[in-house]
Amino acid sequence: MLIYAETERLILRELLPSDAQSIFELDSDPEVHRYLGGGLAQNIGQSRQYIDEIRRDYLTKGIGRWAVIEKTSLCFAGWAGLKLETKTVNLHTHFYDLGFRLATSFWGKGYATEAAIAALNQGFEKLNISEIFADADHNNVRSKRVLEKAGLKLIESFDDEGYKVDWYKITKQEWQTRNPWHI
């Protein structure tokens, strides 16, 4: 098992096939998916396929989402991290996307922000990425707050199939100015 990063309270490691049940529980929770498109997971096979896709990204793109593990309990809290996005989003193609998704029992503890900061640090300091983007449903106040706490700035909003989506960005220079110790 490859650990990509550790924070004070989290272990951020590769997603493993053994995480399928946890991913299924996460992706079949209507509250978790309240502001997400694509619908709820209907069976564990979809979760296995999702993990397979991420593991392919590790090999082919050198990057992918990570499992978020709470250190004290060793419980699977969700996933977070960067993805090299190859589909077009808001007229952008081939960009690095910051994302996160946690189980509701882990909300409100600062874990999403902690994981997001670790992912940004990995992207800028270890992978030498020049800019990272993220998007959030305009009504998803919690996710937008995580992005802002991590240092991303709202640069515009766009329409995605009838939903207003806010588009965020941070550059390596902004990150280094914001985090002079490069955590």
C-alpha positions as CSV (number, residue, x, y, z in Angstrom):
1,M,0.0,0.0,0.0
2,L,1.4,3.4,-1.1
3,I,0.9,6.3,1.3
4,Y,1.0,9.6,-0.7
5,A,0.8,12.0,2.3
6,E,0.1,12.2,6.0
7,T,-1.3,15.1,7.9
8,E,-1.8,15.6,11.6
9,R,-5.0,13.6,11.5
10,L,-5.1,11.8,8.2
11,I,-3.4,9.2,6.1
12,L,-3.8,9.7,2.4
13,R,-3.1,6.5,0.6
14,E,-3.8,4.8,-2.7
15,L,-7.3,3.5,-3.2
16,L,-7.3,-0.3,-3.1
17,P,-9.7,-2.9,-4.4
18,S,-10.5,-3.7,-0.7
19,D,-12.0,-0.1,-0.4
20,A,-15.0,-1.1,-2.7
21,Q,-17.5,-1.5,0.1
22,S,-16.5,1.8,1.7
23,I,-16.8,3.6,-1.7
24,F,-20.2,2.0,-2.3
25,E,-21.5,3.2,1.0
26,L,-20.1,6.7,0.3
27,D,-21.5,6.9,-3.3
28,S,-24.9,5.4,-2.4
29,D,-25.6,8.1,0.3
30,P,-28.1,10.7,-1.0
31,E,-26.7,13.4,1.4
32,V,-23.2,12.9,0.1
33,H,-24.5,13.2,-3.5
34,R,-26.8,16.1,-2.9
35,Y,-24.8,18.5,-5.1
36,L,-23.2,15.9,-7.5
37,G,-24.4,14.7,-10.9
38,G,-24.2,11.1,-12.1
39,G,-26.6,9.6,-9.6
40,L,-26.1,7.2,-6.7
41,A,-24.2,4.0,-6.9
42,Q,-26.6,1.1,-7.4
43,N,-24.2,-1.8,-6.7
44,I,-20.8,-2.6,-5.5
45,G,-19.7,-3.4,-9.0
46,Q,-19.8,0.3,-9.9
47,S,-17.6,1.0,-6.9
48,R,-15.1,-1.6,-8.0
49,Q,-15.1,-0.1,-11.5
50,Y,-14.5,3.4,-10.0
51,I,-11.5,2.1,-8.1
52,D,-10.1,0.4,-11.2
53,E,-10.3,3.6,-13.1
54,I,-8.5,5.5,-10.4
55,R,-5.8,2.8,-10.2
56,R,-5.4,3.1,-14.0
57,D,-4.9,6.8,-13.5
58,Y,-2.1,6.1,-11.1
59,L,-0.3,4.1,-13.8
60,T,-1.1,6.1,-16.9
61,K,-1.3,9.7,-15.6
62,G,0.9,9.5,-12.5
63,I,-1.8,10.9,-10.3
64,G,-5.3,10.0,-9.0
65,R,-7.6,10.4,-6.0
66,W,-6.5,9.1,-2.6
67,A,-8.3,7.2,0.1
68,V,-8.7,9.4,3.2
69,I,-8.1,7.5,6.4
70,E,-8.7,8.9,9.8
71,K,-5.6,8.2,11.9
72,T,-7.2,7.7,15.3
73,S,-9.8,5.2,14.2
74,L,-8.2,4.0,10.9
75,C,-11.6,4.4,9.4
76,F,-12.1,5.1,5.7
77,A,-13.5,8.7,5.7
78,G,-13.7,9.1,1.9
79,W,-11.5,10.2,-0.9
80,A,-9.6,13.4,-1.9
81,G,-6.8,14.4,-4.2
82,L,-5.9,15.5,-7.7
83,K,-7.0,14.1,-11.0
84,L,-5.7,14.9,-14.5
85,E,-8.9,15.7,-16.2
86,T,-9.0,14.9,-19.9
87,K,-12.7,15.7,-20.6
88,T,-13.7,19.3,-21.3
89,V,-15.1,21.2,-18.3
90,N,-15.8,24.9,-18.6
91,L,-13.9,25.1,-21.8
92,H,-10.8,23.6,-20.2
93,T,-9.2,20.3,-21.2
94,H,-6.2,18.5,-19.8
95,F,-6.1,20.3,-16.4
96,Y,-5.5,19.2,-12.8
97,D,-8.7,19.0,-10.8
98,L,-8.8,19.0,-7.0
99,G,-11.7,16.9,-5.6
100,F,-12.9,15.4,-2.3
101,R,-15.8,13.4,-1.0
102,L,-16.2,12.4,2.6
103,A,-18.8,10.3,4.4
104,T,-21.3,12.5,6.4
105,S,-19.9,11.2,9.7
106,F,-16.7,12.9,8.9
107,W,-18.2,16.3,7.9
108,G,-17.5,19.4,9.9
109,K,-14.1,18.3,11.3
110,G,-11.9,20.1,8.9
111,Y,-10.8,16.8,7.2
112,A,-11.7,17.9,3.7
113,T,-9.6,21.1,4.0
114,E,-6.7,19.1,5.5
115,A,-6.8,16.6,2.7
116,A,-7.2,19.4,0.0
117,I,-4.2,21.2,1.4
118,A,-2.1,18.0,1.3
119,A,-3.2,17.4,-2.3
120,L,-2.3,20.9,-3.4
121,N,1.1,20.5,-1.7
122,Q,1.7,17.3,-3.5
123,G,0.7,18.8,-6.8
124,F,2.8,22.0,-6.5
125,E,5.8,20.8,-4.6
126,K,6.3,17.2,-5.7
127,L,4.7,17.1,-9.2
128,N,5.6,20.7,-10.2
129,I,2.1,21.5,-11.5
130,S,1.6,25.1,-12.4
131,E,-2.1,25.5,-11.7
132,I,-4.9,23.5,-10.2
133,F,-8.6,24.0,-10.7
134,A,-11.8,22.8,-8.9
135,D,-15.5,23.2,-9.3
136,A,-18.4,23.1,-7.0
137,D,-22.2,23.4,-7.3
138,H,-23.1,27.0,-6.7
139,N,-25.3,26.0,-3.8
140,N,-22.8,23.7,-2.1
141,V,-21.6,26.1,0.5
142,R,-19.5,23.5,2.4
143,S,-17.4,22.5,-0.6
144,K,-16.9,26.1,-1.7
145,R,-15.7,26.9,1.8
146,V,-13.2,24.0,1.8
147,L,-11.8,25.3,-1.6
148,E,-11.5,28.8,-0.2
149,K,-9.8,27.7,3.0
150,A,-7.3,25.7,0.9
151,G,-6.4,28.9,-1.0
152,L,-8.4,28.5,-4.3
153,K,-10.1,31.6,-5.6
154,L,-13.4,31.8,-7.4
155,I,-12.7,33.0,-10.9
156,E,-16.1,32.5,-12.6
157,S,-19.4,30.6,-12.7
158,F,-20.7,28.6,-15.6
159,D,-23.8,26.6,-16.5
160,D,-23.5,22.8,-16.6
161,E,-26.7,21.2,-17.9
162,G,-28.9,23.7,-16.1
163,Y,-26.9,23.9,-12.9
164,K,-24.8,26.9,-11.8
165,V,-21.3,25.8,-11.1
166,D,-18.5,27.9,-9.5
167,W,-15.0,27.5,-11.0
168,Y,-11.9,27.9,-8.7
169,K,-8.2,28.1,-9.4
170,I,-4.9,28.4,-7.6
171,T,-1.5,28.8,-9.2
172,K,1.8,27.4,-7.9
173,Q,3.0,31.0,-7.3
174,E,-0.1,31.8,-5.3
175,W,0.3,28.6,-3.3
176,Q,4.0,29.4,-2.5
177,T,3.1,32.9,-1.5
178,R,0.2,31.6,0.7
179,N,2.4,28.8,2.2
180,P,5.9,30.1,2.5
181,W,7.1,27.0,4.3
182,H,5.7,24.7,1.6
183,I,4.2,22.2,4.1
